[in-house]
Each structure stands twice: as C-alpha cells, then as structure tokens.
Amino acid sequence: MRTFDIKKVDEELRPAIQAKTDNLNKPKGSLGRLESLAMQICLIQHTLSPRISHPCHLLLGGDHGIEREGVSVSPREVTWQQMINFTRGGGGVNMFCRQHGFDLKIVDVGVDYDLTPYPGVIDRKIARGTRNFLYEAAMTDEQYDEAITVGADLVDTCHAQDCSILSIGEMGIANTSPSSIWMHLFTGIPLQECIGAGAGLDNEGIRHKQDVLSRALSNYESANKNPSVATALRYFGGFEMVTAIGAMLRCAELRLIILVDGFIMTACALAACQLYPAARDYMIFTHCGDESGHKMMLDSLGAQPLLHLGLRLGEGTGALCAYPIIDSAVRMMNEMNNFDNAKITKYF
C-alpha cells in the first residue's frame, strides 16, 4: 500500500498567531470560533497570513455489494443516475460549488454503470461496485491499494492547480452501512447505536439493516482473528470511501486544509486517523448531520462541527455550506486592522 509522510502541525508559531489575533481591533476572543479556526489554518500553513486558493471539491461515486441485501431505501441505479445529473449541473453539490467558487471534479471510482459517454465524469473506475461484504471482503488487496492511490492522485491534480483547501463528497447507495461498521470497529460504540436510517429507512428497515450488518460483522470477525485497520477498510469499504481516505491522507501530507462533510466522510476521516493519527490536525469538521451516530463519531474525534442544519444529503454539501465561515476566519487574519494601526485604545 502507498505510504504517506504526515507530520503533526508545527506548534512553534502558536504564540505569535495568538498575539496577532488578540491584537486585532476587537475585544479579546470576541470572534469566538473564527479565532480557533484561524489558529488551526495558520498552524496548517505555518504562517501568520493564511490564504485560500483554488478550492476544489471531489465528488466520488461508487456502488456497494451490500446494497443487494436491502439495507437502503434507494436502489443502486440512483448512484449512476445522480452521477449523470451532476454532469448537467443539477445536483445540490453543483449549486453549492457554483455559489462558493469550488472547482468540482466528478469522479467514477466504482459505479455499476458505464459512465464513459459522459465527458463530465473523470473515469478512474476500479470495478463496477464492491462485493457483498455479508459473505466476503468488499474488495481485494489490489483494489484497496488502487483506491488509496487514486485518491492521492486526485489531490495531486488539485495541488498542481494551486489548491490550498479541499472538500470531498460521495455518491454511493448503501454507504452508510460500511460507515456504521467502521464507526463501531474504530470507536467501540455498540453497533446498534452506530446504525441509522440512511436515506430514509423506516423502523422495520433499520431493524433489517441492523440484522444484516450484525451478521456481516460476525462473519468478518470469524475470518479475521487479528485484523489490521487496513483489513477493516478493505473488507467493508466502498471504492469511493477508500478513495476519500487516500485523498485525505495526501492532503495532510501536502499540508492542505481538509473540509470533512457528514456521516460517511466523517467515517472516512476516522479511518484515515486510525492509519495516520497526525492527519487529524488538517481536518475541519464542517457539520453534524441527522444520521444516527454522527455526533458520537464526531465526539470520538474530539471534533466541534461548525454547523448543525439537519443535513443528510451527502455529496459534500455540508462542507460546501460551511466554507464561508472558513473564508471569514482567513479574512479576519488578513484584512482586519489592529489596535496600533487603527489608533484605538485596547479595551479589554
């Protein structure tokens, strides 16, 4: 598997960043969360004058073998139908990318459909969906390695375009199922508490989902006595999810800001941090969604989400909605005057 050289952020500048923030012409601490965000971004970029350039959004599509077990209210064809819709600019992700000036890259890494006739889709297909993890590992070692590499390659493309901040979204029917299992495995929270309604299951549907995932987990544990983190990722993950992990790790290696979206992308962030704990320093958790377990997973990461708007769309839309707050934190550091220049007496 590809390895990454990810270092924790250098804390050397923290006192100077704090001093600059405290001397902006405002009461000390009065801009609250913007100040802590500015601190994180300055530490990531190792500067007193942070910048945001060429924001990029990766929209990764992939199908899941576990969908065949009826764990989602939506059928798998919705994945490819939505991917085509995105090429026409008709999705929520398209609207928010236009609004906030993101370069949207729509990538097929595992959709069970031929999307090559659509030039708006970047073709990095690994296979037409994963295998059914109720009975076997979702992907092979080789497919897992390829997904990690694809994610890193996509970030390299963005980085070459002077991207300093990247968000990731997903389109993959049934991907709350592997997310719930990863949450359980990596936090120790009981599986039942990690499973929610996904795209809209009723109570009976949730019970069925719990039964299927419990059986899948039992089979996995029987077949893997001392599994590694990578084993769990390969056994349950979707191609779009493992690709997202590769992208997050490469972002951290390049010291890019990572905007983490909802339940699925938080599960990917959790997995990335299991592989490389230092990657956590580069992540901004943008919102807490309504999927059951999301708040618990955020808590396990020590994450304080920026928004709580009842979102559960996916696609990375929550990360995009939160972007103006990050922009404001950066502008605060670069555009707000200080007491000396403004000739204002400090009033704190």
N, C-alpha and C positions, 0 to 999 in steps of 0.2 A: 504494500500500500504506500502511496505517496506520503511522505512525512513533511512536517511544517516546523519552521523555526519561529515560534511565537513567544515573545518576551512580555512580561508584565510591563505596564507603563512605568516610565521613569518618574519617580516622585520628586526629583530634585527641584523642579520648578514650582511645586505646590505653594510654598510661602510667597513667592513673587506673584503668582496668579491670584492668590488670596488678597495680597496687598493691593494689586491693581483693581480687583473687584470692589474691595472695601472703600477705595478712594474715588470711585465713580460718584457723580453728584446725585446721591440718593442716600437715604438712611441705610445704615449697615444691615445687610440681609433682607432688605425690603423687596427685592425681586425674587426671593424665595427659590423655587425650583429652577428658575432660569440661571441662577447663580451656580447651583450644583451641576447643572448641565454644562455650563460654560467651563467649569473646572474640569469635568471629565473630558470634554473636547480638547481643551488646551493641553491636558496631560497626554491624550492620544497623539496629538500633533506636535507635542513638545515645543510649544510656542505660547507667547503672551498675546499673539494676534492670530487667532484661528481663522480658517477660511472654509467655505463650502464651494465646491466647484463641480460642475457637470454631474449632478445627482442622477444615479441610474437605478432602475428597478428591474429585477429579474423575475419574470413570470414563468414558472417551471411547471410543465404538465406531465402527468404520469398516471397510469391506471394500476389497480391493485387486485391481485387474485382473490383476496378475502372478500371482495365485493360480491362474489358468486354465492356467498353464504347469507345474503340478505341482511347485512349489518348496516346498510344505508338506505334511506328512503328514496334516494335518487339512483337511477340506473347508470351504468358506466358510460353509455353513449353521451351523457351530459358533458363528460370531460372533453371529448373531441368537438362537440357542438359549441361549447363555450370557447374553446381554443380558436375556432374559426370566427366566432363572434368578436373575440379580442382583435383579430386582424382587421376587422371592419370598424374598430373604434367604438364598439357598442357596449363594453363592459364597465362595471364600476371602476375597475383598475385603470381603464383608459381615461375616464373622466378625471380622476384624481391626478393621474400623471400629467394630463394636459394642464390642469389647474395649477400645479406646483412646479412645472417645468422639468419633469423627470424624463430621461431617455428610457423608454420602455423596450425591453428585449423579451420577446415571447419565444420560449424555448421548449421544444418537444424532446423530452428525455425518456419517455416511456408510455406514450399514449397508444392505446389499442386501436389505431386507425391510421391510414396513410394521409399525412398532412403535407406531403411534399408538393402538391399542386398549389399550396398557399405560400407565396413568397414572403409574407409577413412573419412566418414561423421559422426560427432557426432550428435546423434539423440536427440534433445530437442524440437521436433515439438509440437507446441501449437495447431495448426489446419492447415488444408490444404488451406491456404490462408485466407486473411481477407474478410469481407463482402464488398459489394459495397457501399462506402460512399456517392454516389449520392442519395441514398434512406434511408440509416440507418447508424448507427455508425459502423466503421470498426471492432471493437472488443468489447467484454463485459468488465465490470469492472474486472472480474476474469481473463480474458485473458491478460488484461493490466498488472495487478499485477504479473501474471506469467512471462510475458516477462521481466519486470524490474528485477525480481528475477533471471531469467535465466542469464541475462547479468551480474549481480553481482556474481553469482556462477562461471561463466566462468572466471572472473577476479580472483576470489579466487584460482581457479586451477592454473592460471598463476603465481600468487603471491607465491603460495606454491613451485613453481619451481624456485624461486629467480628472477622473472621477475621484472625489475625496469622501463620498458618502453613498452608501448603497443599501437599498431595501430589497427584500425578497418576498415573493408571494408564490402561492401554489394553486394548481387546479388538478384535483385528483379525487374522484368519488371514492369514499370509504377511508380517506386518510386520517380521520380521527381515530380509527381502530389501532393502527400501529402507534400513533401518538400516545394513546392511553396506556398501551403496554409499556412503551419506553418510560413514561411517567412513573408507572408502578415500579419498574425494574431499577430506575436510577434515583428514586426518592424513597422507596419503601412504603409509600402510601398504598393502602389496600386497593386492589384492582377495581373493586366495585365503586370506590369513590373517585376513580380516575375516568370513569366511563359516563358519557353524557349522550344527548340527543343527536349530536352531529347536525345534519342538515334538516332535522325535524322529526325524528322518530317519536312515536307515542310511547306510553309506559310499557306496553307489551313488546314493542320493538326494542326498547332499551334492555328489557329482561332477556330477549333473544340475543342481543349483542353481547351482553354480559356472559351468557352461557357459551357462546362461540369463542369469545376471547379467553375465557377461563380454560376451555378445553385446549385451545391453541397454546396457551402458556404452559399447561401441564405436559403437553407433548414436547414442547421446547425444553423444558427442564429435565424430562426423561432422556432426551437425546444429547443434552449438553451439560455435563456434570460440573465443569469449571469454566463457564463461558467468559470470554472477554467482552469488553464494551463493543468492539467491532463485531463480535459474533451476534450480539443482540441487534445491532443495527442492520446487519446483513439478513438476519433471519426474519425480521418483521418489517423492515423499512420499505418505503416506496422509492422508486428511482428519483422522483422529484425531491423527496425528503433527504436522501443521502447526497444528492447533488447540492442541495441547500447547505448541508453540513460542510461539504468541500468548499463552497463559496464563502461561508462564514470563516472558516479556518484560514483561507487565503487572504481574506480581508484583514483579519487580525495580524497575519504575517506582514502585510503591507502597511499596517497602521491606518487602515481606513475605518471610518465610522460605520457601524452595522446597526441598522434600524430593524428591530425584531417585531414582527407582527403578532398574530393571535395564537391560538392554541397549538396549531400544527407547527408553526415556525418557532414557538417557544419550546416545544418538544425537541425540535432540531437544535436550538440553541443549548438546551440542557444536554443533549447528546454531544455536541461539539465541546462543551465544557468538561464532560467526562473524559474526552480524549485529550484535551489540552486546556487545563483549568485557567491558564492566563488569557484565553480568548474572551473570558467574561469581561475584562477591562474595556473591551472595544464595543460592547453591546449597549444600546439604548433600547429599553423595553417600552414600546410606544403605547400599548393599551391593554386593558384587561377586558376580555370578551365575556360573552354569556355562556360559553361552553362549560359544562360542569368540570371542575378540576382546574380550570385555568388559573384562578387566583392561588390555589395551593401550589401549583407548579411555579408560579412567579415568586411566591414566598420562599420556596425551596432554593431559589436562585438569589435570594436577597434583593429582588428587583422591585422597584417602585414605578409602576406604569404611569405614563403621562396622562392617559385618557381612560375614561370608563363610560362609553357611549352605548353599551348594549350591542356592540358589533359582533357578528359571527359569519360574515360573508367569506372571509379568506381573501385570496388573491393579493394579499399585502395591503389591502385598502386601509386598515387601521394605521399602519406605519406611514402611509402617504398622508393621511389626515393629520398626523402628529407633526409632520415635517415643519410647518410654520413656527412651531414652538422652538424647535432646534435652531431654525433660522434666526429667531428673535434672540436666543441666547448668544449666538455668534455676533449678531449686530450689536448687542449690548456691549461686548468687549471691544468692538472696533469703532463704534460710532458715538457712544455716549461720552460726554465730557467728564473731566474730573474736577475736583474742588479747586485745585490750584489754577487750572486754565480758565475755569468759569468765574474765578474770583468770588467764590461762595464760601462762607464760613461753614466748616463742618458742624453739622447739627445732630450729631449722635455721640 
